[in-house]
Amino acid sequence: MVSVICPVFNEEKYIVKCIDSIVDQDYPKDDLEVLFVDGMSIDKTREIILRFGEKYSWIKLLDNPDKIVPYAMNIGIEAAKGDIIVRIDAHSYYASNYISALVMGLSVYNADNIGTVCRTDILNKTAKTLAIKEVLSNRFGVGNSLFRTGITTVREVDTVPFGCWRREVFDKYGLYDTRLVRNQDIELNKRIIRGGGKIVIIPDSYCTYLARETFRGIAGNNYQNGRWNILTVYYTKQFGSLSLRHFIPMCFVLSLIIPFLFSFIWYPFLYLSALSLLLYSILIITISVGLSVKKRLNLFYLLSSFFIIHLSYGWGSVSGIIRIILEKFKLHKSK
């Protein structure tokens, strides 16, 4: 028996494609339940899920009054009847063998958590969205996670998108950390590894993530990702809750801000900020020109996507540090 858990909130734009891909799974439906745990959506998400539930008895809707993902996952895990738990995302759709490949892989590779490559796509293909898609799939754009860059062989990794676990894994390593609005999957995977567990990624299937299609959307998403990198370390007291790659954009932004601030004391510091920006610009211009020529993509949109993703992510991390400093200051002042 497999229980698939999907946290949702206002996903009417994506949810039908997600559910259709689950309906098309080759896994026996008599051994499957799909739990959509909704953070009290105010669009048509609930209506759509309930409509599918009337047609397929194994599709169910649960409520998540706390709204955020870790609460949704814990609600789903506690309600699940399955021996195996699979987490999916409403912004994604899944190859027809996705569930069966993960379930088989758990036994074959003796994994505590197993996942697949997560490809990036967009719903509406325009010059801008195709550039955003390319940058979100690029090693320089989003880092060197194997689940983003792709694999051809089975690999042990530090994290996978979403995940598939035997139920007893949560008894051994604990449930999702409800303090974490973001990074809850990464933190759980790091906890598993610290406890001696094994995380595996396989090339036998894949899922496809539907990215945000506006610069404002990717800026907001990456800002929150960067911010919660810092807050995750702060709340868990574990720097190892994340990987070094998560902090590179922050270092870049600080290399611009800190010399600029010191330039008010001694103006030549400003040259360090300028040098950092120049070297970064040369790098992304070189990469963008190559992508533009090779894949016939709009150069301006490629450059804009790189800048927006990195700067918003890095500034999010800096804002996380500022928030922690302010919280500590308030706490000290209250004493």
VMD Tcl script that draws the C-alpha trace (Angstrom):
set ca {
  {0.00 0.00 0.00}
  {1.34 3.41 -1.02}
  {0.13 6.73 0.38}
  {0.88 9.75 -1.82}
  {0.80 13.08 0.03}
  {0.51 16.42 -1.77}
  {0.47 19.75 0.15}
  {-1.64 22.29 -1.74}
  {-2.71 25.92 -1.46}
  {-4.35 27.90 -4.27}
  {-3.08 25.59 -7.01}
  {-5.98 25.74 -9.49}
  {-3.58 26.66 -12.30}
  {-1.51 23.48 -11.88}
  {-3.56 20.92 -9.97}
  {-5.40 19.29 -12.89}
  {-2.16 18.45 -14.73}
  {-0.73 17.08 -11.49}
  {-3.74 14.87 -10.74}
  {-4.04 13.65 -14.34}
  {-0.44 12.43 -14.14}
  {-1.21 10.55 -10.90}
  {-4.34 8.98 -12.43}
  {-2.13 7.75 -15.29}
  {0.34 6.01 -12.94}
  {0.93 2.33 -13.68}
  {0.87 1.48 -9.96}
  {-2.20 -0.64 -8.95}
  {-4.93 1.74 -7.78}
  {-6.21 -0.83 -5.26}
  {-2.89 -0.35 -3.43}
  {-2.85 3.43 -3.68}
  {-4.29 6.43 -1.86}
  {-3.60 10.07 -2.71}
  {-4.04 12.61 0.08}
  {-4.23 16.27 -0.93}
  {-3.66 18.30 2.22}
  {-5.03 21.77 1.61}
  {-4.06 24.96 3.43}
  {-7.64 26.23 3.11}
  {-7.38 27.43 -0.52}
  {-9.60 30.31 -1.59}
  {-9.49 29.55 -5.32}
  {-10.94 26.46 -7.07}
  {-8.30 24.02 -5.79}
  {-10.61 22.27 -3.31}
  {-13.44 22.09 -5.82}
  {-11.17 20.47 -8.41}
  {-9.80 17.89 -5.95}
  {-13.29 17.00 -4.69}
  {-14.47 16.55 -8.28}
  {-11.65 14.08 -8.93}
  {-12.43 12.41 -5.58}
  {-16.00 11.71 -6.71}
  {-14.61 9.85 -9.72}
  {-11.69 8.13 -7.98}
  {-12.33 6.91 -4.44}
  {-8.59 6.73 -3.70}
  {-8.24 10.53 -4.03}
  {-8.99 12.35 -0.76}
  {-8.92 15.90 0.58}
  {-7.62 16.77 4.06}
  {-7.52 20.18 5.77}
  {-4.38 21.97 6.90}
  {-5.45 24.99 8.97}
  {-1.79 25.85 9.69}
  {-1.29 26.29 5.92}
  {2.45 25.60 5.59}
  {4.01 22.49 4.04}
  {5.54 20.73 7.09}
  {2.16 20.75 8.86}
  {0.55 19.38 5.69}
  {3.08 16.56 5.44}
  {2.71 15.60 9.10}
  {-1.09 15.61 8.80}
  {-0.80 13.40 5.72}
  {1.70 10.99 7.29}
  {-0.46 10.54 10.38}
  {-3.59 9.94 8.28}
  {-1.87 7.69 5.73}
  {-2.70 3.99 5.56}
  {0.25 3.04 3.39}
  {3.39 1.10 4.19}
  {5.22 3.51 1.89}
  {4.88 7.31 1.80}
  {5.46 9.31 -1.40}
  {5.51 13.12 -1.32}
  {4.55 15.02 -4.48}
  {4.15 18.69 -5.36}
  {1.16 20.30 -7.06}
  {3.44 22.43 -9.27}
  {4.68 19.24 -10.92}
  {3.54 16.30 -13.01}
  {4.92 12.79 -13.05}
  {6.01 10.09 -15.51}
  {3.60 7.14 -15.57}
  {6.11 4.85 -13.82}
  {7.08 7.42 -11.17}
  {5.51 5.70 -8.15}
  {6.34 2.15 -9.23}
  {9.98 3.06 -9.94}
  {10.40 4.67 -6.51}
  {8.73 1.80 -4.66}
  {10.88 -0.78 -6.42}
  {14.00 1.33 -5.87}
  {13.44 1.44 -2.09}
  {14.00 -2.31 -1.90}
  {16.57 -2.72 -4.64}
  {18.89 -0.03 -3.25}
  {18.01 -0.39 0.45}
  {17.36 3.35 0.65}
  {15.82 5.36 3.46}
  {14.65 7.94 0.91}
  {14.63 7.74 -2.86}
  {13.86 10.22 -5.62}
  {14.31 10.97 -9.30}
  {15.47 13.77 -11.54}
  {13.19 16.80 -11.51}
  {13.05 18.48 -14.91}
  {11.99 22.12 -15.26}
  {9.32 23.28 -17.68}
  {6.74 26.06 -18.07}
  {3.07 26.05 -18.95}
  {3.19 28.94 -21.42}
  {6.12 29.05 -23.82}
  {7.30 32.57 -24.67}
  {10.74 34.10 -25.18}
  {10.81 35.14 -21.52}
  {9.54 31.87 -20.01}
  {11.87 29.75 -22.15}
  {14.81 31.82 -20.87}
  {13.61 31.42 -17.27}
  {13.26 27.66 -17.81}
  {16.80 27.41 -19.17}
  {18.36 29.34 -16.28}
  {16.42 27.27 -13.72}
  {17.87 24.14 -15.34}
  {21.40 25.49 -15.62}
  {24.18 24.48 -13.23}
  {25.29 28.10 -12.83}
  {21.70 29.25 -12.39}
  {20.62 26.90 -9.60}
  {23.70 25.05 -8.39}
  {24.98 21.53 -8.90}
  {22.17 19.42 -7.40}
  {22.09 16.19 -9.37}
  {18.31 16.10 -9.36}
  {18.37 19.34 -11.36}
  {21.31 18.69 -13.66}
  {20.42 15.08 -14.45}
  {21.95 11.62 -14.01}
  {22.46 8.44 -16.04}
  {23.28 6.07 -13.17}
  {22.06 5.46 -9.63}
  {23.77 7.79 -7.15}
  {23.84 8.40 -3.41}
  {23.05 12.07 -2.75}
  {22.40 14.53 0.07}
  {18.84 15.34 -1.02}
  {16.19 14.51 -3.61}
  {13.08 16.38 -4.74}
  {9.94 15.38 -2.83}
  {10.79 11.81 -1.70}
  {9.65 8.23 -1.07}
  {10.10 6.52 2.30}
  {9.07 3.44 4.20}
  {6.72 4.52 6.95}
  {9.10 3.47 9.71}
  {11.66 6.06 8.54}
  {9.53 8.75 10.22}
  {9.45 6.74 13.45}
  {13.24 6.55 13.38}
  {14.18 10.07 12.23}
  {11.10 12.09 13.17}
  {8.46 14.01 11.25}
  {8.83 17.30 9.37}
  {10.08 20.31 11.34}
  {7.04 22.60 11.57}
  {9.21 25.68 12.23}
  {10.43 25.64 8.64}
  {8.30 27.39 6.04}
  {10.92 26.41 3.43}
  {13.73 23.81 3.26}
  {11.77 21.25 5.25}
  {12.61 18.48 2.73}
  {16.32 19.31 2.74}
  {16.41 19.46 6.54}
  {14.70 16.06 6.86}
  {17.15 14.53 4.39}
  {20.13 15.95 6.27}
  {18.68 14.51 9.47}
  {18.43 11.10 7.83}
  {22.05 11.25 6.66}
  {23.29 12.36 10.10}
  {21.48 9.35 11.55}
  {23.31 6.98 9.21}
  {20.56 6.74 6.60}
  {20.93 6.44 2.85}
  {19.39 8.70 0.18}
  {19.42 7.59 -3.45}
  {18.49 9.16 -6.77}
  {17.59 6.91 -9.71}
  {17.40 7.57 -13.48}
  {14.48 5.18 -14.03}
  {11.79 7.85 -13.97}
  {11.34 11.60 -13.60}
  {9.01 14.37 -12.58}
  {8.57 17.77 -14.21}
  {8.37 20.97 -12.17}
  {6.37 23.84 -13.67}
  {8.33 26.99 -12.88}
  {6.97 30.45 -12.23}
  {6.78 32.42 -15.45}
  {7.41 36.04 -14.40}
  {10.49 37.82 -13.09}
  {8.45 38.94 -10.10}
  {7.43 35.35 -9.41}
  {10.94 33.90 -9.55}
  {12.33 36.84 -7.55}
  {9.79 36.31 -4.76}
  {10.33 32.56 -4.70}
  {14.13 32.81 -4.64}
  {14.06 35.59 -2.04}
  {12.11 33.30 0.30}
  {14.40 30.36 -0.47}
  {17.48 32.42 0.39}
  {15.88 33.84 3.52}
  {14.90 30.43 4.81}
  {18.37 29.04 4.22}
  {19.59 31.24 7.05}
  {16.52 30.70 9.24}
  {16.78 26.94 8.77}
  {20.33 26.94 10.16}
  {19.22 29.27 12.97}
  {16.22 27.19 14.07}
  {17.86 23.76 13.71}
  {21.25 24.88 15.11}
  {22.77 22.73 12.38}
  {24.86 24.34 9.65}
  {24.79 20.90 8.05}
  {21.03 21.26 7.55}
  {22.00 22.77 4.19}
  {24.90 22.51 1.74}
  {27.59 25.04 0.85}
  {25.97 25.80 -2.52}
  {22.96 27.32 -0.73}
  {25.10 30.18 0.59}
  {27.04 31.20 -2.54}
  {24.49 33.84 -3.68}
  {24.63 35.40 -0.21}
  {28.42 35.63 -0.43}
  {28.10 37.36 -3.79}
  {25.60 39.92 -2.48}
  {27.74 40.57 0.60}
  {30.76 41.11 -1.67}
  {28.79 44.01 -3.16}
  {27.32 45.43 0.04}
  {30.20 45.25 2.54}
  {32.88 47.04 0.45}
  {30.28 49.63 -0.55}
  {29.55 50.39 3.11}
  {33.26 50.56 3.96}
  {33.77 52.95 1.06}
  {32.13 55.67 3.17}
  {35.17 55.35 5.43}
  {37.75 54.86 2.68}
  {36.44 55.21 -0.87}
  {38.84 52.69 -2.58}
  {36.79 49.90 -0.97}
  {34.22 50.71 -3.62}
  {36.53 49.18 -6.20}
  {36.10 45.78 -4.53}
  {32.34 45.95 -5.05}
  {32.89 47.02 -8.63}
  {35.38 44.19 -9.21}
  {32.98 41.59 -7.82}
  {30.14 42.86 -10.00}
  {32.42 43.02 -13.06}
  {33.68 39.44 -12.66}
  {30.14 38.16 -12.09}
  {28.84 40.09 -15.11}
  {31.59 38.74 -17.38}
  {30.75 35.21 -16.26}
  {26.99 35.38 -16.81}
  {27.36 37.31 -20.08}
  {29.69 34.57 -21.37}
  {27.29 31.83 -20.26}
  {24.22 33.67 -21.58}
  {25.74 34.37 -24.98}
  {26.63 30.69 -25.30}
  {23.09 29.61 -24.36}
  {21.57 32.23 -26.65}
  {23.54 31.04 -29.67}
  {23.26 27.31 -28.96}
  {19.56 27.21 -28.03}
  {18.32 30.33 -29.82}
  {17.10 32.02 -26.67}
  {16.65 35.72 -25.98}
  {19.92 37.12 -24.57}
  {18.27 39.91 -22.58}
  {15.88 37.52 -20.85}
  {18.72 35.09 -20.06}
  {20.82 37.84 -18.48}
  {17.83 39.19 -16.57}
  {16.94 35.72 -15.25}
  {20.46 35.06 -13.97}
  {20.70 38.45 -12.25}
  {17.22 38.25 -10.70}
  {17.60 34.69 -9.41}
  {21.03 35.24 -7.85}
  {20.45 38.70 -6.41}
  {17.01 37.87 -4.97}
  {18.30 34.63 -3.47}
  {21.36 36.31 -1.99}
  {19.41 39.28 -0.66}
  {16.93 36.86 0.90}
  {19.79 35.27 2.85}
  {21.06 38.69 3.96}
  {17.54 39.62 5.12}
  {17.45 36.38 7.10}
  {20.61 37.43 8.94}
  {19.09 40.86 9.61}
  {15.93 39.24 10.98}
  {17.93 37.07 13.38}
  {19.96 40.07 14.60}
  {16.76 42.06 15.20}
  {15.13 39.15 17.05}
  {18.18 38.77 19.30}
  {18.27 42.52 19.91}
  {14.58 42.56 20.89}
  {15.08 39.56 23.15}
  {18.09 41.17 24.84}
  {16.22 44.47 25.23}
  {13.22 42.73 26.80}
  {15.48 41.27 29.47}
}
mol new
graphics top color blue
foreach p $ca { graphics top sphere $p radius 0.5 }
foreach p [lrange $ca 0 end-1] q [lrange $ca 1 end] { graphics top cylinder $p $q radius 0.2 }
display resetview
